[in-house]
Amino acid sequence: MVTVALLVRLESKPGKEEEVESFLNSGLALVQEEPDTTAWFAIRMGRSTFGIFDAFPNDQGRQAHLSGKVAAALMEKAPDLLAQPPVIEKVDVLAAKLPS
């Protein structure tokens, strides 16, 4: 069961779209190491707009993710790849369908 999530919006710098996509794809391996990251999605919403949606069983799992390797890598790469800092929203999950 998941109760909390993160919704992260990323806007790439012009010409950095492929690098942002590659970065997000590489994040999957890091997230696989996080036992409390129940669901993780890297998404593309437009030519230069990307996002991450991830869900957790509780706030401790969410905080562990925010302190983890993916978040650190994102903050390190953000000045080079992104037009503005990532917009990170903490959200509550009202309902979910997950694989059993």
N, CA, C and O atoms as a printed pandas DataFrame, in Angstrom:
     atom_number atom_name residue_name chain_id  residue_number  x_coord  y_coord  z_coord
0              1         N          MET        A               1    0.839   -1.183    0.000
1              2        CA          MET        A               1    0.000    0.000    0.000
2              3         C          MET        A               1    0.881    1.243    0.000
3              4         O          MET        A               1    1.948    1.269    0.614
4              5         N          VAL        A               2    0.422    2.247   -0.685
5              6        CA          VAL        A               2    1.116    3.531   -0.700
6              7         C          VAL        A               2    0.198    4.603   -0.136
7              8         O          VAL        A               2   -1.012    4.590   -0.361
8              9         N          THR        A               3    0.795    5.528    0.601
9             10        CA          THR        A               3    0.007    6.600    1.207
10            11         C          THR        A               3    0.501    7.992    0.815
11            12         O          THR        A               3   -0.254    8.961    0.880
12            13         N          VAL        A               4    1.762    8.091    0.412
13            14        CA          VAL        A               4    2.341    9.387    0.057
14            15         C          VAL        A               4    3.152    9.239   -1.225
15            16         O          VAL        A               4    3.541    8.137   -1.610
16            17         N          ALA        A               5    3.400   10.379   -1.880
17            18        CA          ALA        A               5    4.132   10.356   -3.143
18            19         C          ALA        A               5    4.873   11.669   -3.346
19            20         O          ALA        A               5    4.751   12.609   -2.560
20            21         N          LEU        A               6    5.635   11.700   -4.415
21            22        CA          LEU        A               6    6.286   12.919   -4.873
22            23         C          LEU        A               6    5.918   13.126   -6.334
23            24         O          LEU        A               6    5.879   12.174   -7.114
24            25         N          LEU        A               7    5.653   14.349   -6.691
25            26        CA          LEU        A               7    5.423   14.732   -8.072
26            27         C          LEU        A               7    6.469   15.796   -8.391
27            28         O          LEU        A               7    6.448   16.886   -7.820
28            29         N          VAL        A               8    7.375   15.477   -9.298
29            30        CA          VAL        A               8    8.508   16.351   -9.610
30            31         C          VAL        A               8    8.403   16.783  -11.066
31            32         O          VAL        A               8    8.267   15.950  -11.962
32            33         N          ARG        A               9    8.467   18.082  -11.291
33            34        CA          ARG        A               9    8.399   18.628  -12.657
34            35         C          ARG        A               9    9.780   19.160  -13.019
35            36         O          ARG        A               9   10.404   19.890  -12.250
36            37         N          LEU        A              10   10.246   18.774  -14.219
37            38        CA          LEU        A              10   11.575   19.152  -14.690
38            39         C          LEU        A              10   11.451   19.801  -16.065
39            40         O          LEU        A              10   10.818   19.243  -16.961
40            41         N          GLU        A              11   12.039   20.954  -16.229
41            42        CA          GLU        A              11   12.032   21.655  -17.517
42            43         C          GLU        A              11   13.480   21.731  -18.001
43            44         O          GLU        A              11   14.318   22.385  -17.379
44            45         N          SER        A              12   13.764   21.057  -19.115
45            46        CA          SER        A              12   15.141   20.997  -19.603
46            47         C          SER        A              12   15.553   22.309  -20.260
47            48         O          SER        A              12   14.727   23.066  -20.771
48            49         N          LYS        A              13   16.854   22.546  -20.228
49            50        CA          LYS        A              13   17.402   23.657  -20.999
50            51         C          LYS        A              13   17.287   23.301  -22.474
51            52         O          LYS        A              13   17.280   22.121  -22.826
52            53         N          PRO        A              14   17.196   24.312  -23.347
53            54        CA          PRO        A              14   17.156   24.027  -24.784
54            55         C          PRO        A              14   18.380   23.204  -25.196
55            56         O          PRO        A              14   19.513   23.518  -24.832
56            57         N          GLY        A              15   18.123   22.150  -25.960
57            58        CA          GLY        A              15   19.201   21.298  -26.435
58            59         C          GLY        A              15   19.639   20.220  -25.455
59            60         O          GLY        A              15   20.489   19.397  -25.795
60            61         N          LYS        A              16   19.081   20.203  -24.249
61            62        CA          LYS        A              16   19.460   19.223  -23.225
62            63         C          LYS        A              16   18.409   18.135  -23.034
63            64         O          LYS        A              16   18.511   17.328  -22.110
64            65         N          GLU        A              17   17.403   18.111  -23.902
65            66        CA          GLU        A              17   16.290   17.175  -23.737
66            67         C          GLU        A              17   16.754   15.714  -23.718
67            68         O          GLU        A              17   16.319   14.936  -22.868
68            69         N          GLU        A              18   17.628   15.344  -24.645
69            70        CA          GLU        A              18   18.093   13.961  -24.690
70            71         C          GLU        A              18   18.901   13.600  -23.444
71            72         O          GLU        A              18   18.815   12.475  -22.952
72            73         N          GLU        A              19   19.679   14.546  -22.938
73            74        CA          GLU        A              19   20.458   14.298  -21.722
74            75         C          GLU        A              19   19.546   14.122  -20.509
75            76         O          GLU        A              19   19.815   13.281  -19.651
76            77         N          VAL        A              20   18.476   14.903  -20.431
77            78        CA          VAL        A              20   17.525   14.744  -19.325
78            79         C          VAL        A              20   16.862   13.373  -19.421
79            80         O          VAL        A              20   16.732   12.674  -18.416
80            81         N          GLU        A              21   16.444   12.988  -20.619
81            82        CA          GLU        A              21   15.830   11.678  -20.799
82            83         C          GLU        A              21   16.792   10.555  -20.404
83            84         O          GLU        A              21   16.393    9.603  -19.732
84            85         N          SER        A              22   18.027   10.663  -20.810
85            86        CA          SER        A              22   19.039    9.657  -20.453
86            87         C          SER        A              22   19.264    9.618  -18.947
87            88         O          SER        A              22   19.374    8.542  -18.358
88            89         N          PHE        A              23   19.332   10.791  -18.326
89            90        CA          PHE        A              23   19.500   10.858  -16.874
90            91         C          PHE        A              23   18.350   10.158  -16.159
91            92         O          PHE        A              23   18.569    9.379  -15.232
92            93         N          LEU        A              24   17.135   10.437  -16.591
93            94        CA          LEU        A              24   15.976    9.820  -15.957
94            95         C          LEU        A              24   15.989    8.303  -16.141
95            96         O          LEU        A              24   15.677    7.563  -15.207
96            97         N          ASN        A              25   16.343    7.842  -17.325
97            98        CA          ASN        A              25   16.436    6.397  -17.548
98            99         C          ASN        A              25   17.471    5.761  -16.633
99           100         O          ASN        A              25   17.251    4.658  -16.134
100          101         N          SER        A              26   18.586    6.427  -16.404
101          102        CA          SER        A              26   19.638    5.876  -15.546
102          103         C          SER        A              26   19.209    5.858  -14.078
103          104         O          SER        A              26   19.761    5.095  -13.286
104          105         N          GLY        A              27   18.242    6.682  -13.712
105          106        CA          GLY        A              27   17.770    6.726  -12.327
106          107         C          GLY        A              27   17.071    5.460  -11.886
107          108         O          GLY        A              27   17.018    5.168  -10.691
108          109         N          LEU        A              28   16.538    4.706  -12.819
109          110        CA          LEU        A              28   15.809    3.484  -12.471
110          111         C          LEU        A              28   16.685    2.510  -11.685
111          112         O          LEU        A              28   16.225    1.918  -10.708
112          113         N          ALA        A              29   17.926    2.340  -12.094
113          114        CA          ALA        A              29   18.824    1.411  -11.396
114          115         C          ALA        A              29   19.035    1.837   -9.941
115          116         O          ALA        A              29   19.111    0.989   -9.052
116          117         N          LEU        A              30   19.128    3.125   -9.700
117          118        CA          LEU        A              30   19.320    3.619   -8.326
118          119         C          LEU        A              30   18.072    3.403   -7.486
119          120         O          LEU        A              30   18.162    3.035   -6.314
120          121         N          VAL        A              31   16.906    3.630   -8.082
121          122        CA          VAL        A              31   15.642    3.488   -7.360
122          123         C          VAL        A              31   15.380    2.021   -7.011
123          124         O          VAL        A              31   14.736    1.728   -6.003
124          125         N          GLN        A              32   15.876    1.107   -7.838
125          126        CA          GLN        A              32   15.691   -0.326   -7.562
126          127         C          GLN        A              32   16.282   -0.700   -6.208
127          128         O          GLN        A              32   15.855   -1.682   -5.601
128          129         N          GLU        A              33   17.259    0.067   -5.726
129          130        CA          GLU        A              33   17.920   -0.192   -4.450
130          131         C          GLU        A              33   17.137    0.343   -3.244
131          132         O          GLU        A              33   17.525    0.094   -2.102
132          133         N          GLU        A              34   16.062    1.058   -3.479
133          134        CA          GLU        A              34   15.296    1.685   -2.402
134          135         C          GLU        A              34   14.076    0.824   -2.052
135          136         O          GLU        A              34   13.100    0.807   -2.803
136          137         N          PRO        A              35   14.120    0.116   -0.932
137          138        CA          PRO        A              35   13.022   -0.799   -0.611
138          139         C          PRO        A              35   11.675   -0.109   -0.380
139          140         O          PRO        A              35   10.633   -0.726   -0.597
140          141         N          ASP        A              36   11.672    1.146    0.051
141          142        CA          ASP        A              36   10.406    1.824    0.329
142          143         C          ASP        A              36    9.881    2.647   -0.844
143          144         O          ASP        A              36    8.850    3.308   -0.719
144          145         N          THR        A              37   10.573    2.615   -1.977
145          146        CA          THR        A              37   10.034    3.255   -3.172
146          147         C          THR        A              37    9.195    2.196   -3.870
147          148         O          THR        A              37    9.716    1.359   -4.607
148          149         N          THR        A              38    7.904    2.242   -3.630
149          150        CA          THR        A              38    6.980    1.226   -4.121
150          151         C          THR        A              38    6.745    1.347   -5.618
151          152         O          THR        A              38    6.683    0.337   -6.320
152          153         N          ALA        A              39    6.615    2.564   -6.109
153          154        CA          ALA        A              39    6.395    2.814   -7.533
154          155         C          ALA        A              39    7.207    4.035   -7.929
155          156         O          ALA        A              39    7.302    5.000   -7.170
156          157         N          TRP        A              40    7.794    3.990   -9.126
157          158        CA          TRP        A              40    8.611    5.101   -9.626
158          159         C          TRP        A              40    8.415    5.194  -11.123
159          160         O          TRP        A              40    8.557    4.206  -11.843
160          161         N          PHE        A              41    8.090    6.382  -11.586
161          162        CA          PHE        A              41    7.871    6.619  -13.002
162          163         C          PHE        A              41    8.650    7.855  -13.436
163          164         O          PHE        A              41    8.555    8.904  -12.800
164          165         N          ALA        A              42    9.411    7.737  -14.501
165          166        CA          ALA        A              42   10.006    8.888  -15.169
166          167         C          ALA        A              42    9.133    9.136  -16.390
167          168         O          ALA        A              42    8.871    8.215  -17.162
168          169         N          ILE        A              43    8.682   10.371  -16.570
169          170        CA          ILE        A              43    7.720   10.660  -17.626
170          171         C          ILE        A              43    8.159   11.866  -18.461
171          172         O          ILE        A              43    8.951   12.700  -18.022
172          173         N          ARG        A              44    7.625   11.923  -19.658
173          174        CA          ARG        A              44    7.834   13.086  -20.526
174          175         C          ARG        A              44    6.462   13.659  -20.834
175          176         O          ARG        A              44    5.567   12.947  -21.287
176          177         N          MET        A              45    6.305   14.965  -20.581
177          178        CA          MET        A              45    5.014   15.614  -20.757
178          179         C          MET        A              45    4.990   16.553  -21.954
179          180         O          MET        A              45    3.935   17.077  -22.312
180          181         N          GLY        A              46    6.128   16.765  -22.562
181          182        CA          GLY        A              46    6.226   17.658  -23.716
182          183         C          GLY        A              46    7.640   17.606  -24.245
183          184         O          GLY        A              46    8.453   16.813  -23.770
184          185         N          ARG        A              47    7.944   18.440  -25.221
185          186        CA          ARG        A              47    9.269   18.415  -25.834
186          187         C          ARG        A              47   10.384   18.615  -24.818
187          188         O          ARG        A              47   11.403   17.926  -24.866
188          189         N          SER        A              48   10.193   19.554  -23.899
189          190        CA          SER        A              48   11.246   19.856  -22.925
190          191         C          SER        A              48   10.779   19.700  -21.480
191          192         O          SER        A              48   11.497   20.074  -20.553
192          193         N          THR        A              49    9.596   19.159  -21.286
193          194        CA          THR        A              49    9.034   19.009  -19.947
194          195         C          THR        A              49    9.005   17.537  -19.558
195          196         O          THR        A              49    8.441   16.699  -20.261
196          197         N          PHE        A              50    9.621   17.247  -18.429
197          198        CA          PHE        A              50    9.731   15.891  -17.925
198          199         C          PHE        A              50    9.196   15.851  -16.500
199          200         O          PHE        A              50    8.894   16.891  -15.915
200          201         N          GLY        A              51    9.083   14.677  -15.957
201          202        CA          GLY        A              51    8.636   14.565  -14.583
202          203         C          GLY        A              51    9.015   13.230  -13.974
203          204         O          GLY        A              51    9.439   12.298  -14.657
204          205         N          ILE        A              52    8.847   13.177  -12.678
205          206        CA          ILE        A              52    9.018   11.945  -11.909
206          207         C          ILE        A              52    7.818   11.849  -10.984
207          208         O          ILE        A              52    7.443   12.819  -10.326
208          209         N          PHE        A              53    7.228   10.677  -10.943
209          210        CA          PHE        A              53    6.187   10.392   -9.962
210          211         C          PHE        A              53    6.617    9.136   -9.235
211          212         O          PHE        A              53    6.874    8.106   -9.858
212          213         N          ASP        A              54    6.695    9.222   -7.920
213          214        CA          ASP        A              54    7.043    8.049   -7.142
214          215         C          ASP        A              54    6.191    7.983   -5.890
215          216         O          ASP        A              54    5.780    9.006   -5.342
216          217         N          ALA        A              55    5.931    6.753   -5.446
217          218        CA          ALA        A              55    5.008    6.540   -4.323
218          219         C          ALA        A              55    5.667    5.672   -3.261
219          220         O          ALA        A              55    6.538    4.850   -3.545
220          221         N          PHE        A              56    5.218    5.887   -2.018
221          222        CA          PHE        A              56    5.850    5.276   -0.851
222          223         C          PHE        A              56    4.786    4.837    0.155
223          224         O          PHE        A              56    3.682    5.382    0.171
224          225         N          PRO        A              57    5.116    3.857    0.992
225          226        CA          PRO        A              57    4.144    3.399    1.986
226          227         C          PRO        A              57    3.910    4.411    3.107
227          228         O          PRO        A              57    2.856    4.412    3.743
228          229         N          ASN        A              58    4.906    5.276    3.344
229          230        CA          ASN        A              58    4.799    6.232    4.451
230          231         C          ASN        A              58    5.783    7.376    4.238
231          232         O          ASN        A              58    6.576    7.360    3.297
232          233         N          ASP        A              59    5.721    8.364    5.119
233          234        CA          ASP        A              59    6.587    9.527    4.966
234          235         C          ASP        A              59    8.054    9.192    5.196
235          236         O          ASP        A              59    8.929    9.841    4.623
236          237         N          GLN        A              60    8.339    8.187    6.025
237          238        CA          GLN        A              60    9.734    7.795    6.244
238          239         C          GLN        A              60   10.365    7.315    4.937
239          240         O          GLN        A              60   11.513    7.644    4.640
240          241         N          GLY        A              61    9.610    6.537    4.160
241          242        CA          GLY        A              61   10.103    6.084    2.867
242          243         C          GLY        A              61   10.315    7.237    1.903
243          244         O          GLY        A              61   11.294    7.270    1.157
244          245         N          ARG        A              62    9.389    8.177    1.927
245          246        CA          ARG        A              62    9.518    9.349    1.056
246          247         C          ARG        A              62   10.747   10.163    1.442
247          248         O          ARG        A              62   11.499   10.607    0.574
248          249         N          GLN        A              63   10.951   10.358    2.735
249          250        CA          GLN        A              63   12.111   11.122    3.197
250          251         C          GLN        A              63   13.414   10.407    2.858
251          252         O          GLN        A              63   14.399   11.047    2.490
252          253         N          ALA        A              64   13.422    9.073    2.982
253          254        CA          ALA        A              64   14.619    8.307    2.628
254          255         C          ALA        A              64   14.943    8.497    1.143
255          256         O          ALA        A              64   16.108    8.623    0.767
256          257         N          HIS        A              65   13.920    8.516    0.317
257          258        CA          HIS        A              65   14.127    8.730   -1.119
258          259         C          HIS        A              65   14.672   10.136   -1.374
259          260         O          HIS        A              65   15.594   10.306   -2.171
260          261         N          LEU        A              66   14.121   11.121   -0.717
261          262        CA          LEU        A              66   14.596   12.499   -0.891
262          263         C          LEU        A              66   16.037   12.678   -0.431
263          264         O          LEU        A              66   16.723   13.602   -0.869
264          265         N          SER        A              67   16.491   11.805    0.442
265          266        CA          SER        A              67   17.871   11.845    0.937
266          267         C          SER        A              67   18.770   10.857    0.200
267          268         O          SER        A              67   19.946   10.717    0.538
268          269         N          GLY        A              68   18.229   10.177   -0.798
269          270        CA          GLY        A              68   18.938    9.099   -1.476
270          271         C          GLY        A              68   19.756    9.524   -2.673
271          272         O          GLY        A              68   19.949   10.711   -2.936
272          273         N          LYS        A              69   20.235    8.515   -3.395
273          274        CA          LYS        A              69   21.150    8.710   -4.519
274          275         C          LYS        A              69   20.509    9.418   -5.709
275          276         O          LYS        A              69   21.151   10.247   -6.353
276          277         N          VAL        A              70   19.260    9.103   -6.005
277          278        CA          VAL        A              70   18.610    9.727   -7.164
278          279         C          VAL        A              70   18.436   11.226   -6.927
279          280         O          VAL        A              70   18.729   12.036   -7.806
280          281         N          ALA        A              71   17.963   11.588   -5.746
281          282        CA          ALA        A              71   17.769   13.006   -5.434
282          283         C          ALA        A              71   19.103   13.753   -5.456
283          284         O          ALA        A              71   19.179   14.873   -5.960
284          285         N          ALA        A              72   20.148   13.136   -4.913
285          286        CA          ALA        A              72   21.467   13.775   -4.914
286          287         C          ALA        A              72   21.972   13.965   -6.340
287          288         O          ALA        A              72   22.510   15.020   -6.675
288          289         N          ALA        A              73   21.802   12.956   -7.170
289          290        CA          ALA        A              73   22.237   13.063   -8.562
290          291         C          ALA        A              73   21.444   14.132   -9.306
291          292         O          ALA        A              73   22.008   14.884  -10.102
292          293         N          LEU        A              74   20.142   14.201   -9.051
293          294        CA          LEU        A              74   19.312   15.215   -9.699
294          295         C          LEU        A              74   19.771   16.615   -9.321
295          296         O          LEU        A              74   19.895   17.483  -10.186
296          297         N          MET        A              75   20.020   16.839   -8.053
297          298        CA          MET        A              75   20.440   18.175   -7.617
298          299         C          MET        A              75   21.823   18.527   -8.163
299          300         O          MET        A              75   22.112   19.695   -8.422
300          301         N          GLU        A              76   22.670   17.524   -8.336
301          302        CA          GLU        A              76   24.003   17.765   -8.898
302          303         C          GLU        A              76   23.917   18.139  -10.374
303          304         O          GLU        A              76   24.625   19.037  -10.829
304          305         N          LYS        A              77   23.056   17.459  -11.121
305          306        CA          LYS        A              77   22.936   17.674  -12.563
306          307         C          LYS        A              77   22.017   18.836  -12.929
307          308         O          LYS        A              77   22.101   19.357  -14.042
308          309         N          ALA        A              78   21.151   19.247  -12.023
309          310        CA          ALA        A              78   20.136   20.261  -12.327
310          311         C          ALA        A              78   20.700   21.538  -12.953
311          312         O          ALA        A              78   20.152   22.000  -13.953
312          313         N          PRO        A              79   21.768   22.129  -12.413
313          314        CA          PRO        A              79   22.233   23.383  -13.019
314          315         C          PRO        A              79   22.659   23.246  -14.480
315          316         O          PRO        A              79   22.527   24.192  -15.256
316          317         N          ASP        A              80   23.163   22.085  -14.855
317          318        CA          ASP        A              80   23.614   21.870  -16.223
318          319         C          ASP        A              80   22.468   21.509  -17.168
319          320         O          ASP        A              80   22.458   21.926  -18.326
320          321         N          LEU        A              81   21.501   20.732  -16.670
321          322        CA          LEU        A              81   20.461   20.180  -17.535
322          323         C          LEU        A              81   19.147   20.952  -17.533
323          324         O          LEU        A              81   18.428   20.943  -18.532
324          325         N          LEU        A              82   18.823   21.616  -16.431
325          326        CA          LEU        A              82   17.480   22.170  -16.262
326          327         C          LEU        A              82   17.446   23.690  -16.390
327          328         O          LEU        A              82   18.373   24.385  -15.974
328          329         N          ALA        A              83   16.365   24.188  -16.968
329          330        CA          ALA        A              83   16.167   25.625  -17.147
330          331         C          ALA        A              83   15.845   26.321  -15.831
331          332         O          ALA        A              83   16.054   27.525  -15.686
332          333         N          GLN        A              84   15.333   25.548  -14.870
333          334        CA          GLN        A              84   14.987   26.081  -13.552
334          335         C          GLN        A              84   15.107   24.926  -12.557
335          336         O          GLN        A              84   15.130   23.765  -12.965
336          337         N          PRO        A              85   15.184   25.222  -11.275
337          338        CA          PRO        A              85   15.268   24.132  -10.292
338          339         C          PRO        A              85   14.046   23.211  -10.392
339          340         O          PRO        A              85   12.961   23.659  -10.764
340          341         N          PRO        A              86   14.219   21.928  -10.063
341          342        CA          PRO        A              86   13.078   21.008  -10.071
342          343         C          PRO        A              86   11.976   21.501   -9.137
343          344         O          PRO        A              86   12.252   22.032   -8.061
344          345         N          VAL        A              87   10.741   21.321   -9.556
345          346        CA          VAL        A              87    9.596   21.643   -8.705
346          347         C          VAL        A              87    9.166   20.325   -8.062
347          348         O          VAL        A              87    8.660   19.429   -8.739
348          349         N          ILE        A              88    9.373   20.217   -6.752
349          350        CA          ILE        A              88    9.104   18.978   -6.023
350          351         C          ILE        A              88    7.899   19.198   -5.117
351          352         O          ILE        A              88    7.920   20.036   -4.215
352          353         N          GLU        A              89    6.849   18.423   -5.379
353          354        CA          GLU        A              89    5.635   18.524   -4.568
354          355         C          GLU        A              89    5.423   17.235   -3.792
355          356         O          GLU        A              89    5.448   16.146   -4.365
356          357         N          LYS        A              90    5.216   17.361   -2.498
357          358        CA          LYS        A              90    4.829   16.221   -1.671
358          359         C          LYS        A              90    3.310   16.095   -1.757
359          360         O          LYS        A              90    2.582   17.055   -1.503
360          361         N          VAL        A              91    2.843   14.904   -2.115
361          362        CA          VAL        A              91    1.406   14.695   -2.275
362          363         C          VAL        A              91    0.963   13.474   -1.480
363          364         O          VAL        A              91    1.769   12.597   -1.169
364          365         N          ASP        A              92   -0.325   13.426   -1.157
365          366        CA          ASP        A              92   -0.927   12.271   -0.503
366          367         C          ASP        A              92   -1.608   11.417   -1.560
367          368         O          ASP        A              92   -2.223   11.943   -2.488
368          369         N          VAL        A              93   -1.500   10.111   -1.425
369          370        CA          VAL        A              93   -2.149    9.180   -2.341
370          371         C          VAL        A              93   -3.517    8.843   -1.765
371          372         O          VAL        A              93   -3.613    8.337   -0.647
372          373         N          LEU        A              94   -4.566    9.117   -2.514
373          374        CA          LEU        A              94   -5.933    8.842   -2.061
374          375         C          LEU        A              94   -6.378    7.430   -2.427
375          376         O          LEU        A              94   -7.109    6.782   -1.678
376          377         N          ALA        A              95   -5.927    6.965   -3.590
377          378        CA          ALA        A              95   -6.270    5.616   -4.032
378          379         C          ALA        A              95   -5.205    5.158   -5.006
379          380         O          ALA        A              95   -4.609    5.980   -5.703
380          381         N          ALA        A              96   -4.954    3.857   -5.066
381          382        CA          ALA        A              96   -3.924    3.332   -5.962
382          383         C          ALA        A              96   -4.249    1.896   -6.363
383          384         O          ALA        A              96   -4.869    1.147   -5.608
384          385         N          LYS        A              97   -3.822    1.537   -7.550
385          386        CA          LYS        A              97   -3.882    0.143   -7.994
386          387         C          LYS        A              97   -2.445   -0.258   -8.328
387          388         O          LYS        A              97   -1.836    0.284   -9.250
388          389         N          LEU        A              98   -1.921   -1.203   -7.573
389          390        CA          LEU        A              98   -0.562   -1.665   -7.761
390          391         C          LEU        A              98   -0.565   -3.163   -8.041
391          392         O          LEU        A              98   -1.503   -3.863   -7.660
392          393         N          PRO        A              99    0.487   -3.662   -8.709
393          394        CA          PRO        A              99    0.552   -5.110   -8.898
394          395         C          PRO        A              99    0.627   -5.814   -7.550
395          396         O          PRO        A              99    1.183   -5.279   -6.591
396          397         N          SER        A             100    0.069   -7.010   -7.482
397          398        CA          SER        A             100    0.121   -7.740   -6.209
398          399         C          SER        A             100    1.293   -8.687   -6.160
399          400         O          SER        A             100    1.486   -9.379   -5.161
